[in-house]
Amino acid sequence: MDELNSKREERLTKPVLTFSHNSSTVESDRHDRSVRKHRVLSVTRFCLLVVLAGCGDHRRQDRSPQAEPGQIQFQSYCAACHQYDGQRIGDAPALAGSQWVTGPASRLIRIVLHGVRGPMVVDGKTYDREMPGFGQILSDTQVVSLLSYVRKQFGAPYEPITAEMVGRVRAANQKRTQYWRVDELLEKP
C-alpha cells in the first residue's frame, strides 16, 4: 500500500509540462496551434456545408414531382376530413361521385370560399357537420387548382373552373361572413 501511495505522489509532484525559453520553440508551438485551429475550423465549415446542403436536398425531395398544386392543397386543407381518396370514411361526407362535387361550379366555389353547415345528404346518409371556408386563405388561382383537382379526382370531367368564375363568386359574396347553409346552396346553385 505504501508503494502505491509513493507512486501516486511521484506522479503528482512530477512536472507535466516543461517550458523552454527558447523563442524558436515558442514560435513553433504558436504556429502549430494556429495550423491546428485553422484545420479544425476548415473541417467544421465543411461539415456545416454538407449538413446544410443535405437539408436543402431533403426538402426538395419531399415535394413529389408528380404532385399538382391542387393535390397539395387538397392534402393540406381537405384530406384530414374527407380522406385522401375522397371516400366516406370518417365524419365528413364522401366526395367521390357526390352531387356537391359534380354539381354547379358556383355552388362548389361558394362552399370552398365561405364554408357550409347544416344537415347534408350524400349517398343516402345525412351529415350534420361544418366545413370551414378557405376564402381568406386561398387566392382565386389556388381555389381553381384545388377544385379542378377535386373534380378530376372525385367527379367526372365537367365544365372547367376558371379564376374568372371564382373571382365573380367571390365579388358577389364579398360581404358574407357566415357559412352557407345547405338550403341556401340548394336554392341558388
N, C-alpha and C positions, 0 to 999 in steps of 0.2 A: 504494500500500500504506500509506503514511504517512497518507494522508487517511482510509482505512478505520480505522486504529488510533485516530486522533484522534476520530472519530465514536463509536467504541466507548467511549473514555474519557469522552467528554462524556455519554454515556448513563449510565455507571456513576456518575459524580460528580453528576449532576443529581438533585436531591431528587425522590423519587417521591411522597411524601405531604407535604402541608402541614397543619400543625396550627394551629388557631385557638384562641386562649384565650378566645374569646367563649363564655360559658356557654350562651347560647341555641343556638348551633351544636352544642355537645357534647350538650345535652339532645335536640336534634332527631335527632342521629345515634343516640343511645341508643334513642329512640322508634322510629326506622326499623328498627334491628336487632331490636328486640323484636317489631315487627309482622311482619317477615320470618320470624323464628323461629316465631312463632305460626302463620303461614300454612304454613310447612314442616311443622310438627307436625300441623296440621289435615289437610293433604293426605296425610301419612304415615298418620295414623289412618284416613282414608277408604279409602286403598288397602289397608290391612291388613284392614279390614272387608269390602271387596269380595272380597279373596282368600279370607278365611275363609268368607264366605257361599258363594262358588263351590265351595270344597272340600266343604262340607256338602251343597250341592246335588248335586255329583258323586256323593257317597256314596249319597245317596238314589236317584239314577237307576240305580246299579249293581244294585240289587235289583229283579228283574223283578216287576212287579205280578201276573203270572200264575203265578209260581213258588209252589208249595205247600211247606210245611215239609218234607215227606217228600222232595220232589225236591231241595231244597237239601241235606238230609242225605245223600241218595244221591250227589250230586255231590261232597260233601265227603269221605265215607268209603268209598264203594264204586266209583265210576266209574273210578278210576285202574287198577283191576284188571279190573273187569267191563265197562268201557267205558260210555259214556253211553247207548248203545242196547241194552245187555244182550246183545249178540250174541257169538259165540265168536270174538273177536279178541284175541290176546294169550295169556297163560299161564293165566288164570282161566277156569273153566267159564262157558258161556253161562247167562244167567238166563232169557232168553226161552223160555217153554214148558217149562222144566225142572221135573221132578217134585219137586225140592227147593224150588221156589217155590210150586208148586200143591199140594203135599202137605200133611200135617198142620201146622196153625198152631204147635202146641207145638214141633215139630221146628225149624221156621224161627226161632222165637223163641230157642230154645236156641243155635242157630248164631250168631245175632247177639249174644247176651249173652256167650257164652263162646268162640266161635270153633270151627273144625273143622280137623282134619288127617288126612292119610292118603289112600290111593287112593280116588277117587270117579269113578264112571262117569256121564257126562252125554252123551246123544245118541250112544252107542256109543264115545265117546272117554274114555280114562282120564286123570284128572288126579291128580297126587300133589303137592298143594300144601298150604300152611297159610293159613287165613284167620283173622286176629286177631278176638277178641271185643271188643265195644264196650259191655259191661255196666257197666264202670267210668266210661264217658264219657257214655252216653245215659241219660236218665230213662225211666221206663215210657212216658210220653206221647210222647217222641221216638222210641222203638222202634216204637210204634203208627204214628206218622206215616211213618216210614221203610218199615216192612213193608207198610203199606197202599198206599203209592206203588209199591213193588216188585211187589206182587201185581197192582195195577191196570195197571201199565205192561207187565209181562213175563209175567203169567199170565193168568188169567181171573177174573172176579168169583167169589170163593169166600167162605166164612164170614169175616165181618169180624173183624179182630184188635182186641181191646179192651185198655185199660190193666189191667183186672182179670186178663185172661189172662196178660199179661206179668208182672204182679205175682205171680201164682201160680207161674209157671215160675221166676221169679227167687227166690222164697222157697223153693221145693222144692230148689233147687240152690245155695243161698247159700254153702255151704262149698266148692263146686267152685272149683279154682284152675287146672285144666288145660283145654286144648282138648278138645272132644268128638272121639272117633274116629268114623269113618263107621259102623263096625259097631255101635257103641253107639246111634247115632241111628236106624239101621235096625231094631234090636231093640226099641227103646222110642220109638215115634213120639210 
